[in-house]
Amino acid sequence: MRLRYSVIATSVVYIITTFHHLYGATVYNTPWRRDVGINGGIVLLVCVVFVYLYKAYRKRVYLLLYLIINFIVFGLGIGIFEGLYNHILKNILFFGGLSLSKWRRLFPAPAYEIPDNFLFEGTGVLQFFAALVLMSYLLRLYRSFIKNKIDQ
């Protein structure tokens, strides 16, 4: 169950992130944001392949690779960096009154937008919370991995 739930949670993080970046690419005329969906899809596919290989051959190395890649890309990269830093902290500092010049040093254009679109910022924040759920499943799966008691 832990493995299945972690794959589902990873897929949810990927879907939210892809929507967020496709929407941002359209709204802010930043086509480079579309690459996140493609690159994330490739990483998701790699994760699914490792899950398949683990289930087919029961080699723990495949599960460990799944855990490491998933945690780094979807947990840290999307959840912590993209969700927490790029959106939660950015919004807190912007709406909290940090001067625009100081704010721009932390969040330079064109990579960062001034928070002016609720759907873009909301889905950006949502990435963090979805990744928290994902990381909780990855932690449970890792603990099972250490104990050598992996359920499907």
Secondary structure in CASP SS format (residue, H / E / C, confidence):
PFRMAT SS
TARGET T0000
AUTHOR 0000-0000-0000
METHOD secondary structure of the structure
MODEL  1
M C 1.00
R H 1.00
L H 1.00
R H 1.00
Y H 1.00
S H 1.00
V H 1.00
I H 1.00
A H 1.00
T H 1.00
S H 1.00
V H 1.00
V H 1.00
Y H 1.00
I H 1.00
I H 1.00
T H 1.00
T H 1.00
F H 1.00
H H 1.00
H H 1.00
L H 1.00
Y H 1.00
G H 1.00
A H 1.00
T H 1.00
V H 1.00
Y C 1.00
N C 1.00
T C 1.00
P H 1.00
W H 1.00
R H 1.00
R H 1.00
D H 1.00
V H 1.00
G H 1.00
I H 1.00
N H 1.00
G H 1.00
G H 1.00
I H 1.00
V H 1.00
L H 1.00
L H 1.00
V H 1.00
C H 1.00
V H 1.00
V H 1.00
F H 1.00
V H 1.00
Y H 1.00
L H 1.00
Y H 1.00
K H 1.00
A H 1.00
Y H 1.00
R C 1.00
K C 1.00
R H 1.00
V H 1.00
Y H 1.00
L H 1.00
L H 1.00
L H 1.00
Y H 1.00
L H 1.00
I H 1.00
I H 1.00
N H 1.00
F H 1.00
I H 1.00
V H 1.00
F H 1.00
G H 1.00
L H 1.00
G H 1.00
I H 1.00
G H 1.00
I H 1.00
F H 1.00
E H 1.00
G H 1.00
L H 1.00
Y H 1.00
N H 1.00
H H 1.00
I H 1.00
L H 1.00
K H 1.00
N H 1.00
I H 1.00
L H 1.00
F H 1.00
F H 1.00
G C 1.00
G C 1.00
L C 1.00
S C 1.00
L H 1.00
S H 1.00
K H 1.00
W H 1.00
R H 1.00
R H 1.00
L H 1.00
F C 1.00
P C 1.00
A C 1.00
P C 1.00
A C 1.00
Y C 1.00
E C 1.00
I C 1.00
P C 1.00
D C 1.00
N C 1.00
F H 1.00
L H 1.00
F H 1.00
E H 1.00
G H 1.00
T H 1.00
G H 1.00
V H 1.00
L H 1.00
Q H 1.00
F H 1.00
F H 1.00
A H 1.00
A H 1.00
L H 1.00
V H 1.00
L H 1.00
M H 1.00
S H 1.00
Y H 1.00
L H 1.00
L H 1.00
R H 1.00
L H 1.00
Y H 1.00
R H 1.00
S H 1.00
F H 1.00
I H 1.00
K H 1.00
N C 1.00
K C 1.00
I C 1.00
D C 1.00
Q C 1.00
END
